[in-house]
Amino acid sequence: MNKFLTFLTLSLLSFSTLIAQQKPNIVIIVSDDHSYQTISAYGSKIASTPNIDRIAKEGILFNRAYVNNSLCGPSRASLLTGKYSHKNGYKDNEKSHFDHSQNSFAKELRKAGYSTSWIGKQHLGDTLEGFDYFDVLINQGSYFNPEFKNQKGELRIEKGYVSDIISEKAINWLNTLNKDKPFCFILGHKATHRSWHPDPQDFGKNDRKKFPLPENFYDNYDKREAAKIQEMQISKDLLLDYDLKIFKSEEERDKEHNFYRMDIDDKQKYRAYYAKVKKDYDSHQFKNPKELTEWKYQRYMIDYLNTAESMDRNIGKVLDYLDDKNLTDNTVVIYMSDQGFYMGEHGWFDKRFMYEESFRTPMIMRYPQKIKKSREVNDLLMTVDIAPTMLEMAGVEVPQEIQGESFKSIIEGDKGKRDILYYHYYEDGIHNVAPHFGVSDGRYKLIRFYNKINAWELYDLSRDPREMKNLYNDPKHSSLQKRMKKKLKLEIQKQEDSEAMLIFEAS
């Protein structure tokens, strides 16, 4: 009898271990403000992102992934909860507080036996729940010698460059894991957030390139009142000192946040590199504002792309680790940004608007056990869809309150379920972007701006992909306007966005 019980116990343990091993490991790498326009897997001719491209070559590239609120904290809150901002309570970075006691896909995975962690930038406070381990940047974090807080409440300044530190922490955590348990970890990068500080070893990587101006760089915002009042133009809002590191004096430069945090060696490298940039700036006889604006654009692109290369190299370290430990085949890897970003389109930097460059986000996924290599899909999906998808792939029941729609069917080679995208941006502060909400069906997009600007905008993306021609109130498109308004109302009702409904009905 004892022998039988021993045999039965060992058999059950072996079976449970086998089941655990069959569950996919999950790695979600979230960058900050990384645009699809600057990823070579998306066709960029100006960027070099070999490790991000590697994920695409070994998996799926999603051409039509979108966010529900193009802002750092709100985007991560929606990723974690699978709920829109009005449901998870984190609407903006200025006034919102994230309630970590609410449910998340990480909590559900943990209950199902996963080891869970979040490492790097989260930007949702420092009292995380649902993670066996966390070590997160304080607030936005710094590019050099950043401060972290872990689940023990320990605050530490870590020496070095932020992208290096985050990848090292991720690998160190992976090394502590029980090999018989599946794991889920989210790696949050600081890069490529403003003000774009590359690792000094990446100085010069993109400096000799000549970046063509986007076709709508000199947009006049005709019939787009919200676009007229924004404060995110390269011409007037991209700062020579803070953004482009051209300071009036060394003393002024050394007081700036990222510079005073640097070690002496990094300071010297930065001084030497940006002394050449300042010399180039001083050598120009800018005859008109247009010449200065275009010079600023070139410098913006250089710093941004150099910073992206610093991050991409570190993404490669994590991918190499998975290969070396024979974890690749059974590990889902998702690379995504928290939202898109303007690389000069409409004359802008930053994000926030529901226009494509901000609304659309890069998202790439590999899972060798299930996904054929080098697939591209054009199905619509959103950040809120990741939570239910990961739960379904792990064989975990999806909680009823999750609003996202699983795209597991896409991964398996079938069509996705989503046919409408819903967006709501709330922040009414920095960059002077008016709050707005809207829907897109992939071709047509309807936007309702409110507060600062009370206006509607309607676009046909197939004929006007750069969103330059507002069709709203055009008699030729009255039936389309009615149809899209009906879609918007239905989606507001479906997602139970009472604030949007009040504004919609008052229109």
Rosetta blueprint (number, residue, H / E / L):
1 M L
2 N H
3 K H
4 F H
5 L H
6 T H
7 F H
8 L H
9 T H
10 L H
11 S H
12 L H
13 L H
14 S H
15 F H
16 S H
17 T H
18 L H
19 I H
20 A H
21 Q H
22 Q H
23 K L
24 P L
25 N E
26 I E
27 V E
28 I E
29 I E
30 V E
31 S E
32 D L
33 D L
34 H L
35 S L
36 Y H
37 Q H
38 T H
39 I L
40 S H
41 A H
42 Y H
43 G L
44 S L
45 K L
46 I L
47 A L
48 S L
49 T L
50 P H
51 N H
52 I H
53 D H
54 R H
55 I H
56 A H
57 K H
58 E L
59 G L
60 I E
61 L E
62 F E
63 N L
64 R L
65 A E
66 Y E
67 V L
68 N L
69 N L
70 S L
71 L L
72 C H
73 G H
74 P H
75 S H
76 R H
77 A H
78 S H
79 L H
80 L H
81 T H
82 G L
83 K L
84 Y L
85 S H
86 H H
87 K H
88 N H
89 G L
90 Y L
91 K L
92 D L
93 N L
94 E L
95 K L
96 S L
97 H L
98 F L
99 D L
100 H L
101 S L
102 Q L
103 N L
104 S L
105 F H
106 A H
107 K H
108 E H
109 L H
110 R H
111 K H
112 A L
113 G L
114 Y L
115 S E
116 T E
117 S E
118 W E
119 I E
120 G E
121 K L
122 Q L
123 H L
124 L L
125 G L
126 D L
127 T L
128 L L
129 E L
130 G L
131 F L
132 D L
133 Y E
134 F E
135 D E
136 V E
137 L E
138 I L
139 N L
140 Q L
141 G L
142 S L
143 Y L
144 F E
145 N L
146 P L
147 E E
148 F E
149 K E
150 N E
151 Q L
152 K L
153 G L
154 E L
155 L E
156 R E
157 I E
158 E L
159 K L
160 G L
161 Y E
162 V H
163 S H
164 D H
165 I H
166 I H
167 S H
168 E H
169 K H
170 A H
171 I H
172 N H
173 W H
174 L H
175 N L
176 T L
177 L L
178 N L
179 K L
180 D L
181 K L
182 P L
183 F E
184 C E
185 F E
186 I E
187 L E
188 G E
189 H L
190 K L
191 A L
192 T L
193 H L
194 R L
195 S L
196 W L
197 H L
198 P L
199 D L
200 P H
201 Q H
202 D H
203 F L
204 G L
205 K L
206 N L
207 D L
208 R L
209 K L
210 K L
211 F L
212 P L
213 L L
214 P L
215 E L
216 N L
217 F L
218 Y L
219 D L
220 N L
221 Y L
222 D L
223 K L
224 R L
225 E H
226 A H
227 A H
228 K H
229 I H
230 Q L
231 E L
232 M L
233 Q E
234 I L
235 S L
236 K L
237 D L
238 L L
239 L L
240 L L
241 D L
242 Y L
243 D L
244 L L
245 K L
246 I L
247 F L
248 K L
249 S L
250 E H
251 E H
252 E H
253 R H
254 D H
255 K H
256 E L
257 H H
258 N H
259 F H
260 Y H
261 R L
262 M L
263 D L
264 I H
265 D H
266 D H
267 K H
268 Q H
269 K H
270 Y H
271 R H
272 A H
273 Y H
274 Y H
275 A H
276 K H
277 V H
278 K H
279 K H
280 D H
281 Y H
282 D H
283 S H
284 H L
285 Q L
286 F L
287 K L
288 N L
289 P H
290 K H
291 E H
292 L H
293 T H
294 E H
295 W H
296 K H
297 Y H
298 Q H
299 R H
300 Y H
301 M H
302 I H
303 D H
304 Y H
305 L H
306 N H
307 T H
308 A H
309 E H
310 S H
311 M H
312 D H
313 R H
314 N H
315 I H
316 G H
317 K H
318 V H
319 L H
320 D H
321 Y H
322 L H
323 D H
324 D H
325 K L
326 N L
327 L L
328 T L
329 D L
330 N L
331 T E
332 V E
333 V E
334 I E
335 Y E
336 M E
337 S E
338 D L
339 Q L
340 G L
341 F L
342 Y L
343 M L
344 G L
345 E H
346 H H
347 G H
348 W E
349 F L
350 D L
351 K L
352 R L
353 F L
354 M L
355 Y L
356 E H
357 E H
358 S H
359 F H
360 R E
361 T L
362 P L
363 M E
364 I E
365 M E
366 R E
367 Y L
368 P L
369 Q L
370 K L
371 I L
372 K L
373 K L
374 S L
375 R E
376 E E
377 V E
378 N L
379 D L
380 L L
381 L E
382 M E
383 T H
384 V H
385 D H
386 I H
387 A H
388 P H
389 T H
390 M H
391 L H
392 E H
393 M H
394 A L
395 G L
396 V L
397 E L
398 V L
399 P L
400 Q L
401 E L
402 I L
403 Q L
404 G L
405 E L
406 S L
407 F L
408 K H
409 S H
410 I H
411 I H
412 E L
413 G L
414 D L
415 K L
416 G L
417 K L
418 R L
419 D L
420 I L
421 L E
422 Y E
423 Y E
424 H E
425 Y E
426 Y L
427 E L
428 D L
429 G L
430 I H
431 H H
432 N H
433 V L
434 A L
435 P L
436 H E
437 F E
438 G E
439 V E
440 S E
441 D L
442 G L
443 R L
444 Y E
445 K E
446 L E
447 I E
448 R E
449 F E
450 Y L
451 N L
452 K L
453 I L
454 N L
455 A E
456 W E
457 E E
458 L E
459 Y E
460 D E
461 L L
462 S L
463 R L
464 D L
465 P L
466 R L
467 E L
468 M L
469 K L
470 N L
471 L L
472 Y L
473 N L
474 D L
475 P H
476 K H
477 H H
478 S H
479 S H
480 L H
481 Q H
482 K H
483 R H
484 M H
485 K H
486 K H
487 K H
488 L H
489 K H
490 L H
491 E H
492 I H
493 Q H
494 K H
495 Q H
496 E L
497 D L
498 S H
499 E H
500 A H
501 M H
502 L H
503 I H
504 F H
505 E H
506 A H
507 S L
